Amino acid sequence: MTDGIITPAQAGEIEARAREAMIGLAVNAVLVFGILAATGGLILWLASPLAVAIGGSLTLLCGLLVLFRGGAMLRMFGNAATLIGAGMLLGGGAVELLDKYPEMAGGPMALAGAAIAVPATLALRRAGEAARFSTAAILLMGLALHLGGLAYLMGRNEVSGLPISLYYLYTAGILAWGGWRIDLRLVTALAIVPFAQMLDTSTFYFHAAYVFYSPEPTLSILQMGLLISCCLALAARSNDRGARHARVLMVLAFVVANLCALVGSLWGDVVGEHIWGPGRYRFGEMSYEEFIALREGFRASTLVISHHVFTVLWALALIAIMVWAGIRNQRGLFNAALTFAAIHAYTQLFESFWDEPLAYVIAGLTAIPLAWGTWRLNLWLRSRAAPPPSPRAAP
């Protein structure tokens, strides 16, 4: 406003909308916490299937009555009652199945979740403003029950291998679709968790911990690269709503890919060792000497990428992505790439070259022209974005 780019009225409108969004986020967070706490507390307090079913049904009916007859002032109470009632019915049913029929609980939970999610999806298309929040929340409850039932069913039957990977892919797709359908990017963002688990990711190695460390860094990077490409193509061809969700998932995939690259730059990678190779040593299956011989034989016949190669390729990839993101105005990717470039530099200096003073000299002297080049690139991008000067009128 001081620079004369926007008017005082526009600045006031921006400020009002920002405050409204901030307050709305706080209100929704408190509301969701209250609903979850009340639902879980009522199920545990009543501790009777019949009492939970009756109480949940009555609460649900009262909530629906308030939603459709109570007006805008009471809408929040109607939403809360509706969701507490629905949560008591679904949560109480799931608890009862797991407690009384643990051998067969997974199948009914998965079917019941799907039976709830499908009509909720259809109802969401016609739901007015009064019932949209509750309908979307019930849709998420159905999806959670469906996915949880499938997970319990597979765990109970000790399913492993390809079916587990397909389940993770299915879960990621369901979460991404559900987040887009109700237009809640937090749910869309959660899809990266099962998607990252498709290659049997872990959360730690030796003395350090990484959120999505994969035992197959190269394959995980290729996997995330495919997701980033799909999200970029989807964002370019979708409306604003679809593009927002695609960009969120794209940035998170980029973060996971960089975490895998970080591990590869420290330890290297034996491609496929944990998928079609010997994997980790399991006590009792063979002696440790036999496992070492099997692992060395596999490493002699597969692609082995050293941590030095990972270090160089990761650095070049980050530079290329920062240049591309700057030209295409992809701020999320640019900021993430810049952050991981700093992490990469820090890691290599203190992990690989902590006792080499010359490395600090080279890094410092390299950073100066890099900063100058970034500054010149920004000036060039600004000149390209500036509108052409208007032609002077002929005398």
C-alpha positions in Angstrom: 0.0 0.0 0.0 2.9 2.4 0.8 4.4 1.7 -2.6 1.1 2.5 -4.3 0.6 -1.0 -5.7 -2.7 -1.6 -4.0 -5.3 0.9 -2.6 -6.1 1.3 1.1 -9.5 -0.4 0.5 -7.8 -3.4 -1.1 -5.3 -3.6 1.8 -8.2 -3.6 4.3 -10.0 -6.3 2.4 -6.9 -8.5 2.4 -6.4 -8.0 6.1 -10.0 -8.8 6.8 -9.9 -12.0 4.8 -6.6 -13.1 6.4 -8.1 -12.5 9.9 -11.2 -14.4 8.9 -9.2 -17.4 7.6 -7.1 -17.4 10.8 -10.1 -17.3 13.1 -11.8 -19.9 11.0 -8.9 -22.3 11.3 -8.8 -21.9 15.1 -12.5 -22.4 15.4 -12.5 -25.6 13.3 -9.5 -27.0 15.2 -11.3 -26.5 18.5 -14.5 -27.9 17.1 -12.8 -31.0 15.7 -11.0 -31.6 19.0 -14.2 -31.3 21.0 -16.1 -33.7 18.7 -13.3 -36.3 18.9 -12.9 -36.0 22.7 -16.7 -36.2 23.3 -17.2 -39.1 21.0 -14.4 -41.2 22.4 -15.3 -40.3 26.0 -19.0 -41.2 25.5 -18.1 -44.6 24.0 -15.8 -45.4 26.9 -18.1 -44.0 29.6 -21.2 -45.8 28.4 -19.3 -49.0 27.8 -22.3 -50.8 26.5 -23.1 -51.6 22.8 -26.8 -50.9 23.3 -26.3 -47.7 25.2 -23.8 -46.4 22.7 -26.1 -47.3 19.8 -29.2 -45.6 21.4 -27.2 -42.6 22.5 -25.5 -42.2 19.1 -28.8 -42.5 17.2 -30.5 -40.0 19.4 -27.6 -37.5 19.2 -27.5 -38.0 15.4 -31.2 -37.3 15.0 -31.0 -34.2 17.2 -28.1 -32.9 15.2 -29.8 -33.4 11.9 -32.9 -31.7 13.3 -30.9 -28.7 14.4 -29.1 -28.5 11.1 -32.2 -28.4 9.0 -34.5 -26.5 11.4 -32.3 -24.5 13.7 -31.0 -21.7 11.4 -27.5 -20.4 10.9 -26.9 -19.4 14.5 -27.2 -23.0 15.7 -25.5 -24.6 12.8 -22.2 -25.3 14.7 -24.1 -27.2 17.5 -26.0 -29.2 14.8 -22.8 -30.2 13.1 -21.2 -31.1 16.5 -24.2 -33.3 17.5 -24.4 -35.0 14.1 -20.8 -35.9 14.1 -20.8 -37.1 17.7 -23.7 -39.3 17.0 -22.2 -40.7 13.8 -18.9 -41.2 15.5 -20.5 -43.1 18.4 -22.3 -45.4 16.0 -19.2 -46.1 13.8 -16.6 -46.0 16.6 -18.8 -48.1 18.9 -19.5 -50.7 16.2 -15.8 -50.9 15.3 -14.8 -51.4 19.0 -17.5 -54.0 19.5 -16.3 -56.0 16.4 -12.6 -55.8 17.5 -13.5 -56.8 21.0 -16.0 -59.6 20.4 -15.1 -60.9 16.9 -11.4 -60.1 16.4 -11.0 -63.0 13.9 -13.5 -61.5 11.4 -13.6 -57.8 12.3 -11.6 -56.6 9.3 -14.0 -57.6 6.6 -17.2 -56.1 8.1 -15.3 -52.9 9.0 -14.1 -52.5 5.4 -17.5 -53.2 3.9 -19.3 -50.9 6.4 -16.9 -48.1 5.7 -17.4 -48.4 2.0 -21.2 -48.6 2.5 -21.0 -45.2 4.4 -18.5 -43.5 2.1 -20.4 -44.1 -1.1 -23.8 -42.5 -0.1 -21.9 -39.8 1.7 -20.1 -39.0 -1.6 -23.4 -38.8 -3.5 -24.9 -36.7 -0.7 -22.0 -34.3 -0.7 -22.9 -33.2 -4.3 -26.3 -32.1 -3.2 -25.6 -31.0 0.4 -26.3 -27.4 1.1 -24.2 -25.1 3.1 -25.8 -26.3 6.4 -25.0 -30.0 5.9 -21.8 -29.8 3.9 -19.4 -29.9 6.9 -21.2 -32.9 8.5 -21.5 -34.8 5.2 -17.8 -34.3 4.5 -16.8 -35.5 8.0 -19.0 -38.6 7.7 -17.3 -39.3 4.3 -13.9 -39.2 6.0 -15.2 -41.4 8.8 -16.4 -44.0 6.2 -13.0 -43.9 4.4 -11.1 -44.3 7.7 -13.3 -47.3 8.7 -12.8 -48.8 5.3 -9.1 -48.4 5.2 -8.7 -49.4 8.8 -10.7 -52.6 8.2 -8.5 -53.5 5.2 -5.4 -52.9 7.2 -6.6 -55.0 10.1 -7.7 -57.8 7.7 -4.3 -57.9 6.1 -2.4 -57.8 9.4 -4.6 -60.5 10.9 -3.8 -62.8 7.9 -0.1 -61.8 7.9 -0.2 -60.6 4.3 3.1 -59.4 2.9 4.9 -58.6 -0.3 3.1 -57.1 -3.3 -0.4 -57.0 -1.7 0.9 -54.7 1.0 2.4 -52.4 -1.6 -0.9 -52.4 -3.5 -2.7 -51.6 -0.3 -0.5 -48.6 0.4 -1.0 -47.4 -3.2 -4.8 -47.8 -2.8 -4.7 -46.0 0.5 -2.7 -43.1 -1.0 -5.2 -42.8 -3.9 -8.2 -42.9 -1.5 -6.8 -40.2 0.7 -5.8 -38.0 -2.2 -9.3 -38.4 -3.7 -11.0 -37.8 -0.4 -9.0 -34.6 0.3 -9.8 -33.3 -3.2 -13.5 -34.3 -2.9 -14.1 -32.4 0.4 -11.5 -29.7 -0.6 -9.3 -30.2 2.5 -5.6 -30.2 1.6 -4.6 -31.6 5.0 -6.2 -34.9 4.0 -4.5 -34.8 0.5 -1.2 -34.2 2.2 -1.6 -37.4 4.3 -1.6 -39.4 1.1 2.2 -39.1 0.9 2.5 -41.3 4.0 1.2 -44.6 2.6 2.6 -43.7 -0.8 6.1 -43.4 0.7 5.7 -46.8 2.4 5.2 -48.7 -0.8 8.9 -49.6 -0.9 9.0 -50.7 2.8 10.3 -47.4 4.2 11.6 -47.2 7.8 12.0 -44.4 10.2 15.6 -44.8 11.4 19.0 -46.1 10.7 21.9 -46.4 13.2 22.2 -43.2 15.2 20.0 -40.8 13.1 16.3 -40.6 12.3 14.5 -39.6 9.2 10.7 -39.4 8.7 10.6 -41.3 5.4 14.0 -42.9 5.1 13.8 -45.7 2.5 16.1 -48.7 2.3 15.9 -48.2 -1.4 16.8 -44.5 -1.9 17.2 -44.7 -5.7 13.9 -46.4 -6.3 12.1 -44.2 -3.9 13.5 -41.1 -5.6 12.3 -42.4 -8.9 8.9 -43.2 -7.4 8.6 -39.6 -6.0 9.8 -38.2 -9.3 7.0 -39.9 -11.0 4.5 -38.5 -8.5 5.9 -35.0 -8.9 5.6 -35.3 -12.7 2.0 -36.4 -12.4 1.2 -33.6 -10.0 2.8 -31.0 -12.3 0.8 -32.2 -15.3 -2.4 -32.4 -13.2 -1.9 -28.9 -11.8 -1.4 -27.5 -15.3 -4.6 -29.1 -16.6 -6.9 -28.6 -13.5 -8.9 -25.8 -12.1 -7.7 -23.8 -9.1 -9.1 -26.3 -6.6 -7.4 -29.3 -8.2 -4.2 -27.4 -8.8 -3.9 -26.5 -5.1 -4.2 -30.1 -4.0 -1.8 -31.3 -6.7 0.8 -28.7 -5.7 0.6 -29.7 -2.0 1.2 -33.4 -2.8 4.0 -32.4 -5.3 5.9 -30.5 -2.7 5.6 -33.3 -0.1 6.8 -35.8 -2.7 9.8 -33.5 -3.3 10.5 -33.4 0.4 10.5 -37.2 0.7 12.7 -37.6 -2.4 15.2 -35.2 -0.8 15.2 -37.2 2.4 16.0 -40.3 0.5 18.7 -38.4 -1.4 20.2 -37.3 1.9 20.5 -40.9 3.1 22.0 -41.9 -0.2 24.6 -39.1 0.0 25.7 -40.5 3.3 25.6 -44.2 2.8 25.2 -44.9 -0.9 22.7 -47.4 -2.3 22.6 -51.0 -3.4 19.7 -50.9 -5.8 17.1 -53.6 -5.1 18.8 -55.1 -2.1 15.7 -54.9 0.1 13.2 -55.8 -2.7 14.5 -58.6 -4.8 17.8 -59.0 -3.0 18.7 -60.6 0.4 17.3 -57.7 2.4 18.1 -57.5 6.1 19.6 -60.3 8.2 17.0 -62.4 10.0 18.2 -64.4 12.9 17.4 -68.1 12.6 17.0 -68.3 8.8 20.7 -68.7 8.1 24.0 -68.0 9.7 25.4 -64.5 9.5 28.3 -65.8 7.4 26.0 -67.3 4.9 24.0 -64.0 4.8 27.2 -62.0 4.2 28.2 -64.2 1.3 24.7 -64.0 -0.2 24.7 -60.2 0.1 28.2 -59.8 -1.4 27.2 -62.0 -4.3 24.1 -59.9 -4.9 26.1 -56.7 -4.7 28.5 -58.0 -7.4 25.6 -58.5 -9.8 23.5 -55.3 -9.3 23.9 -51.5 -9.5 25.8 -50.0 -6.6 25.8 -46.2 -6.3 28.4 -44.8 -4.0 27.6 -41.9 -1.6 30.0 -39.7 -3.6 27.9 -40.1 -6.8 24.8 -39.4 -4.8 26.3 -36.3 -3.3 27.2 -34.8 -6.8 24.0 -35.8 -8.5 21.9 -34.5 -5.7 23.7 -31.1 -5.8 23.3 -30.8 -9.5 19.6 -31.8 -9.3 18.9 -29.2 -6.6 20.6 -26.5 -8.7 18.6 -27.5 -11.8 15.3 -27.6 -9.9 15.9 -24.2 -8.3 16.6 -22.6 -11.8 13.6 -24.3 -13.3 11.3 -23.5 -10.4 12.4 -19.8 -10.5 11.7 -19.5 -14.2 8.3 -21.2 -13.8 7.4 -19.4 -10.6 7.0 -22.6 -8.6 7.6 -21.1 -5.2 6.9 -24.2 -3.2 9.5 -26.3 -5.1 12.0 -23.4 -5.1 11.8 -22.9 -1.4 12.0 -26.6 -0.7 15.0 -27.0 -3.1 16.7 -24.1 -1.4 16.2 -25.6 2.0 17.6 -28.9 1.0 20.5 -27.3 -0.7 21.4 -25.7 2.7 20.9 -29.1 4.4 23.0 -30.8 1.8 25.9 -28.3 2.2 25.7 -28.5 5.9 25.7 -32.3 5.9 28.6 -32.7 3.6 30.7 -30.1 5.4 30.3 -31.7 8.8 29.9 -35.3 7.8 32.5 -35.7 5.0 34.8 -32.7 5.3 34.7 -31.7 8.9 38.5 -32.1 9.2 39.4 -30.6 5.8 39.9 -26.8 6.1 40.3 -26.5 2.3 36.8 -27.8 1.8 35.5 -24.7 3.7 37.6 -22.4 1.6 36.2 -24.0 -1.6 32.7 -23.9 -0.4 32.9 -20.3 0.7 34.5 -19.2 -2.6 31.9 -21.2 -4.6 29.0 -19.6 -2.7 29.9 -16.0 -3.7 29.5 -16.5 -7.5 26.5 -18.7 -6.8 24.9 -15.9 -4.9 25.8 -13.4 -7.7 24.4 -15.7 -10.3 21.1 -16.1 -8.4 20.8 -12.3 -8.1 21.4 -11.9 -11.8 18.9 -14.6 -12.6 16.3 -12.9 -10.4 16.9 -9.6 -12.3 16.5 -11.4 -15.6 13.2 -13.0 -14.5 11.9 -9.7 -13.3 12.7 -8.0 -16.6 10.9 -10.8 -18.5 7.8 -10.4 -16.2 7.7 -6.6 -16.5 5.1 -5.2 -19.0 6.6 -3.7 -22.2 6.8 0.1 -22.2 3.9 1.8 -23.9 4.8 3.3 -27.3 5.0 7.1 -27.5 2.4 8.9 -29.5 3.7 10.3 -32.8 4.2 14.1 -32.8 
